[in-house]
Amino acid sequence: MPTVELVEGTGRHLSAVDRERIFGGLVAGLSYAEIGRLISRATSTVTRELDVNRLNPSRPRAVPLGQRAGAWGRVPATPNYSPSIAQQRFEARLARPKQTKLATSPPLHAEVVARLTLNHSPEQISRRLVEDFPDDLEMRVSHETIYRSLYVQGRGELKRELTRHLRTGRALRKPQRRTDQRLHRIANMVNISERPPEVEDRAVPGHWEGDLICGTQNKTAIGTLVERATGFVLLLHLPDDHGALAVQTAMIEAMSVLPETLRRTLTWDQGVEMANHPQIAAATDLDIYFCDPHSPWQRGSNENTNGLLRQYFPKSTDLSLWGPGILDQVAAELNNRPRKRLGWKTPAEALEKLLSNPQDPSVVATTA
């Protein structure tokens, strides 16, 4: 028996390489199960491939050379299979226009349209059809097929205007992504779970939370930094863009004027604007930690402050219009606003007291 090299199966469909390996396995006398393991596929996948792509339908499927003929009769001299022709047939099938079940079944089409107009969701329709037509297999359709018919228009498909009956009302579908999937991953992130416990109790100043608040279509932004113990706010001026280099420059400039005791840690979400976090950490002596995806509560002080800032910088406005003088003025207003959790002291007063007497944490509370 020849030695075979195992390779990972790739994608939903067999590739041209997979088909060449199937042919090679047939010539080598491997069983269908062995060929399946060779290409990391199920035995049934190999069997189906050979059944669908027989060169001569009157001959039996491609029995591996040297394999016992069994019920198939005489072993053929060569495999009844060509990888190149099988690949051509696959590509032809893939390219042809395909009509959905909704396009080919008028009763099903009418039923789905009627239920969409009653504002039933595609999933509700799909599940309810099984209940209402238990013995009619033609009255079955997945919710994905309904969505696809709404968003990818073709002859006989559902009319686009029916999307107004969906809960979102969107004319285009937004792809979903699991919380552990990111389009852009930041290299060398340190997760918030590794942040020192002292950050949680807010007794020691110098632990910051940061984020961006964005304007119209996310084209403009202002950087926000909040000191956890006192709620003291710094705003970053980002007039041209809010990419990684712009945020790096603004962050280093803002932090460089602070005393070393106020530069301990920074917690941010996983936005790509922090791609240059190693450079920021090196220049500011900050230890930088990143929240879990979609977990804004992990930097609750910053989220609360961003809500307050919307009083000054509403959504859907051009935030590049506000110069550094205005940003300093807004930050000063927030830093001199009495806060309940500080015993009605201001963040500026609380920060000054902590700096003058860092052993006395009584001026700050443990809430966001």
JOJO-V814806 format. One record per residue. N is the residue number from 0. RES is the residue in one letter. PSI is psi in whole degrees, 0 to 359 (999 if undefined). NEAR is the number of other C-alpha atoms within 12 Angstrom. D_LAST is the distance of its C-alpha to the last C-alpha in whole Angstrom. Layout:
BEGIN
n: (N N)
res: (RES RES)
psi: (PSI PSI)
near: (NEAR NEAR)
d_last: (D_LAST D_LAST)
END
This chain:
BEGIN
n: (0 1 2 3 4 5 6 7 8 9 10 11 12 13 14 15 16 17 18 19 20 21 22 23 24 25 26 27 28 29 30 31 32 33 34 35 36 37 38 39 40 41 42 43 44 45 46 47 48 49 50 51 52 53 54 55 56 57 58 59 60 61 62 63 64 65 66 67 68 69 70 71 72 73 74 75 76 77 78 79 80 81 82 83 84 85 86 87 88 89 90 91 92 93 94 95 96 97 98 99 100 101 102 103 104 105 106 107 108 109 110 111 112 113 114 115 116 117 118 119 120 121 122 123 124 125 126 127 128 129 130 131 132 133 134 135 136 137 138 139 140 141 142 143 144 145 146 147 148 149 150 151 152 153 154 155 156 157 158 159 160 161 162 163 164 165 166 167 168 169 170 171 172 173 174 175 176 177 178 179 180 181 182 183 184 185 186 187 188 189 190 191 192 193 194 195 196 197 198 199 200 201 202 203 204 205 206 207 208 209 210 211 212 213 214 215 216 217 218 219 220 221 222 223 224 225 226 227 228 229 230 231 232 233 234 235 236 237 238 239 240 241 242 243 244 245 246 247 248 249 250 251 252 253 254 255 256 257 258 259 260 261 262 263 264 265 266 267 268 269 270 271 272 273 274 275 276 277 278 279 280 281 282 283 284 285 286 287 288 289 290 291 292 293 294 295 296 297 298 299 300 301 302 303 304 305 306 307 308 309 310 311 312 313 314 315 316 317 318 319 320 321 322 323 324 325 326 327 328 329 330 331 332 333 334 335 336 337 338 339 340 341 342 343 344 345 346 347 348 349 350 351 352 353 354 355 356 357 358 359 360 361 362 363 364 365 366 367)
res: (M P T V E L V E G T G R H L S A V D R E R I F G G L V A G L S Y A E I G R L I S R A T S T V T R E L D V N R L N P S R P R A V P L G Q R A G A W G R V P A T P N Y S P S I A Q Q R F E A R L A R P K Q T K L A T S P P L H A E V V A R L T L N H S P E Q I S R R L V E D F P D D L E M R V S H E T I Y R S L Y V Q G R G E L K R E L T R H L R T G R A L R K P Q R R T D Q R L H R I A N M V N I S E R P P E V E D R A V P G H W E G D L I C G T Q N K T A I G T L V E R A T G F V L L L H L P D D H G A L A V Q T A M I E A M S V L P E T L R R T L T W D Q G V E M A N H P Q I A A A T D L D I Y F C D P H S P W Q R G S N E N T N G L L R Q Y F P K S T D L S L W G P G I L D Q V A A E L N N R P R K R L G W K T P A E A L E K L L S N P Q D P S V V A T T A)
psi: (127 154 134 151 123 137 156 135 143 129 184 326 157 143 173 323 318 317 323 322 327 314 315 323 322 314 324 354 19 152 168 324 319 322 321 317 327 322 12 47 165 152 322 329 318 314 314 318 317 328 315 329 33 133 322 101 338 341 158 167 168 95 132 139 137 349 145 133 320 227 349 357 212 138 126 156 328 155 139 55 138 121 324 318 322 320 320 318 320 314 324 319 323 328 339 149 136 130 141 169 327 329 336 356 94 318 317 317 312 321 318 317 316 320 327 321 342 10 25 142 157 321 320 318 312 314 323 330 325 321 319 337 65 335 3 99 341 341 50 134 139 156 332 322 321 313 315 323 329 321 334 99 141 174 130 359 175 145 141 327 345 346 339 343 351 156 319 332 8 143 351 146 136 126 144 152 136 157 339 7 134 138 325 116 143 129 144 37 147 121 154 336 340 5 142 143 332 339 327 322 354 18 335 128 161 5 120 154 142 161 179 142 134 155 211 125 27 22 337 159 161 133 140 134 132 128 126 321 324 343 13 137 138 139 136 125 120 73 329 315 172 43 184 319 319 317 319 312 313 322 314 320 317 319 336 339 353 149 159 328 344 12 83 297 161 133 129 164 186 35 146 348 345 24 333 31 328 322 321 316 318 324 336 352 25 142 121 131 151 136 164 154 140 42 65 336 343 350 63 325 318 319 318 317 321 325 320 324 336 342 328 326 82 156 161 34 163 103 349 348 342 119 175 330 317 319 318 323 316 316 320 320 315 322 346 19 124 138 135 315 347 17 34 16 164 158 323 317 318 320 318 320 320 322 325 334 74 347 354 96 10 345 351 154 182 16 165 999)
near: (12 13 12 19 15 17 16 16 23 14 11 10 20 29 24 23 21 33 34 23 34 46 37 31 37 38 28 25 29 31 29 35 22 30 38 33 26 33 34 26 31 19 21 18 25 37 27 20 35 36 24 25 29 24 23 18 14 10 22 28 33 43 38 35 25 22 26 16 19 11 11 15 13 19 23 23 19 25 32 31 37 30 31 21 22 30 26 17 21 21 16 13 14 12 10 10 10 19 19 28 28 35 26 20 21 18 20 32 30 20 28 41 31 19 25 32 22 18 21 26 29 34 24 23 34 27 22 22 28 20 15 16 19 13 11 14 15 20 28 31 34 26 24 23 27 39 34 27 35 36 25 23 25 19 18 23 31 36 28 27 20 32 30 21 23 29 18 14 19 17 22 20 20 11 7 10 11 10 12 15 13 16 14 14 18 25 16 16 28 25 23 29 17 19 25 21 14 18 29 28 20 33 29 36 41 37 42 41 47 44 41 42 38 28 26 17 13 19 22 28 38 48 44 44 42 44 43 45 43 51 50 42 44 40 43 39 36 37 25 20 27 33 25 25 22 28 37 32 28 33 42 27 20 28 36 22 15 22 16 18 25 32 34 29 39 41 47 44 35 38 31 26 31 38 28 27 38 24 22 31 28 18 23 31 26 31 32 38 34 37 30 25 25 19 17 24 20 30 37 29 35 38 30 26 38 35 20 23 33 23 13 22 31 20 22 17 21 24 35 28 20 26 20 22 14 20 29 21 19 29 33 22 23 33 31 24 26 20 25 19 24 32 18 18 26 28 37 31 27 39 37 23 24 29 25 15 17 22 13 19 23 23 34 36 26 24 21 27)
d_last: (69 67 64 61 58 55 52 49 49 48 46 48 51 54 54 58 57 57 60 62 61 62 65 65 65 67 70 69 69 66 65 63 60 61 60 57 56 57 55 52 53 54 58 58 56 59 62 60 61 64 65 64 65 69 71 74 73 76 76 73 70 70 70 70 73 74 72 75 75 75 75 75 78 80 77 77 78 75 72 72 68 68 64 65 66 63 61 63 63 59 58 60 59 55 56 58 57 55 55 52 54 53 55 58 57 58 57 54 53 54 52 49 49 50 46 44 46 44 41 41 39 41 40 41 44 45 44 46 49 49 49 52 54 54 58 57 56 56 54 51 49 45 42 42 46 45 42 44 47 45 43 46 49 53 56 55 52 49 49 46 45 45 41 40 40 38 34 33 36 36 39 38 36 33 33 31 29 28 24 26 28 28 30 29 28 27 29 28 24 23 20 17 18 20 17 18 16 15 12 10 11 9 13 15 14 15 13 12 11 14 16 18 19 22 25 28 29 26 29 27 24 21 19 16 14 11 11 8 9 10 8 12 14 17 19 21 25 26 29 32 30 26 28 28 30 28 25 26 28 25 23 25 26 23 22 26 25 22 24 24 21 18 20 19 17 16 14 16 17 21 22 25 24 23 27 28 25 27 29 25 25 28 28 25 25 21 21 20 18 18 16 18 20 18 15 12 10 10 9 6 5 9 9 8 10 12 13 13 16 18 19 21 21 22 23 27 27 29 26 29 30 27 29 27 28 26 23 23 23 20 18 19 19 15 15 17 15 15 11 11 8 11 14 14 15 15 13 16 17 15 16 19 19 17 20 23 22 20 21 19 15 16 14 10 8 7 4 0)
END
